[in-house]
Amino acid sequence: AVWVNEIVAKISSDTLRIFLSFQRPETSNTSFSFDRLSAYVSEILIPLEETFSKVNRTLKHTRCLDAEDLAFNEGEKMFFHQIINTLNTLPTHLHPETFSTRLAMREITNYIMRLAEFSTAELTPNTLSVLLTGIRGLGIMLQPFAPQTATAINSAFGYGNNKWLTDLSPVAGTLPTALPSLPFKKDFATLSRMSTEL
């Protein structure tokens, strides 16, 4: 048997919250799988942590972005629209009459994958603004699902919790000092050890 208290004693509770919100069926029973949890962490959450790390390396020597120097291409503009669209769509999935954490987290998972795609490019001022804007939006989206992670992201941008913003302009001006550290690589290593012990 797998007990939740045993898992959260060894990995971040937010890691488990995110996965269960994404994976669990809402109208039937299912079996928990370490393999599925590990795969989700490896394929979705670790690339997100790598995105944060790449942005943090840039923030060490970039303290400000001049909005007048930013000229976004069509792909970047489309991602800004995706940020707003996702923020506008999620409340529908969280409304009592249409509540579905699974659909909400699937939206967020697709969003995280798109965010990670942008991090593979060279970090120009434009790309940095896009990634910071996307991460700022992610902090808002994760509030109902991963409160510790959301609080850490929102604090980096000077936001309090329980603030659902849907009108986000591209990040410019004074930048955050640093993004928070994420636990997903460490959790993946722990999960790999736990799975071999079963």
N, C-alpha and C positions, 0 to 999 in steps of 0.2 A: 504494500500500500504506500501511496505517496501522500504525506500530510503537508498542508499549506504552511503550518508553523515551522516545519523543518526546512522548507524551501526559503521562506522569507528570513529565517535566521542566518542564511548564508548568502543570499543575493538581495539586491535592492527590491523593495516592495513595488516600486514603480515599474521595474522590468516585468514583473509578474502581472501587474495590473494592465499594462499595455497589451501584453500577449493575450491574456484572458479576454479582454474587451474585444480583441480582434478575432480570436479563435472560437470562443465558446458559442455553442448553439443556444438560441433563446427559447426554443419550444420543445427541446428534447434533451435526453441525457447524452453524455459523451465520456470518453476515457482520456485522462490527462496523458500527454506524451512528452517526455524529456526531449526526444528527437525533434518534435515540432517546435517546442520552445527554443531549443538551441539553434535550429535553422532560422527561426524568426529573428533571434538576437543577431546571428551571424550575417544574415542577408539584408536586414532592414536597420537594426539599431546600431551595429558597429559602424557601417558607413556614415550614419548620422554623427556618431562620436568623432570619426575621422574628419568630418566636415567642421565640427567645432574646433578641433585641434588645428586644422589648417587656418581657419579664421583667426584663432588666437595667436598663431605665429605672425600673422600679418599685423594684428593690432599692437604688437610690441613696438612696431616702428611706424605705425600710421595712427595718428591721433585725431585727424579731422578729414572730412571730405567736403569739398566745395560743391554745393548743388549746381552751380553754374557750369562746372566742368564735366558734369555727368550727361551723357547722351546715350540713352538706352536703345538697343536694337530690338527688332520685332520679337525675338524669342524671349528677351528679358521683359518686355512689356507684357507678353502673354503670361509670364509667370506672375507678374504683379496682379493681373486679372484673376489668376488661379488662387492667389492668396485671398483676395476679397471674396471670390465665389465660394471657397471652402468655408471661410468664416461666416458667410451668410447661409450656407447650406446646413452646417452642423446644428444650429438650434432646432431645425426641423426634426432631426434624428433624436434630439434630447427632449422634445416636447412630450408631455405625458400621453397624448393621444397617438403619437407616432414614434414612441420611444424605441430606439434600437442602438445599443452601444456598439453592436457588431458593424452596422452600416456606418456609424460615425467613425469608428476606428479604421475601417477600410478606406474611408475618405482621407483620413490623416496619414495612413500608411502610404497611399499613392502620393500624397503631398511630400512626405519625407523622402521618398524615392526620387521625386523630381528635384527636391532641394539638393540631394546628394549628387545628382547629375551636374548641377551647376558648379559644384566644388571641384570637379575634375578639370575645369578650365583654369587657365592662368588667372591669378587674382589681380585683375586690373581694378582701378577705382570703381568702375561700373559693376563688375562682378562682386566686389566686396559689398557694395551697397545692396545688390540683389540678395546676397546670402544673409546679410544682417536683417534686411526687411523680412525675408522668409523665416528666419529664426525668431524674430520678434513676433511674427504671426503664430509660429508654432507654440510659443510660450502661452499664448492666449488659448489656442485650441486644446492644449493638454490639461488645462485646469481641472476638468471633471474626471480625468482618467489617470493622470500621473502628477499629483499635487506637489510632490517634492521637486520634481524636475521643472514643473511649470513655475513654481515660486522662485527657483534659482534663475531661470531665464528671465522672468519678468523683473526681478531685482536688478539684473544686469542692465536692463533698459529703463530702470526707474519707474516701473509700473507696480502697483499693488495687485493683490489677488482679487478675483471676482470682478475683474474689469474686462468686459467683452467688447473689444473695439472692432469695428468693421470698416473703418475709414483710415487706412494706413498709408501715409505717403512714403516714398522711398527714403531710407535712412541716409541722412547727410548731416553736415555740421560736426559737432563734437561726438566722437564715437565712444561706445562702452570701453572701459578699461580692459575687460576680459570677459569671455563667456565662461559659464560654469563648467567644471569637470563633470563628465558623464561616467556612469559605472558599467557600461555595457561590455567592454572588453574583459574587465575583471569578472563580471558575472558569467560571461561565456566560458572562461577558464574554469570557474567554479562548477558550472553545470556539466562541463565535460568530465570533471573528476567525479561528480555525483552520479552521473549516468553509468560509469564503469563500476561503481560500488553496488549498483542494484542487482 
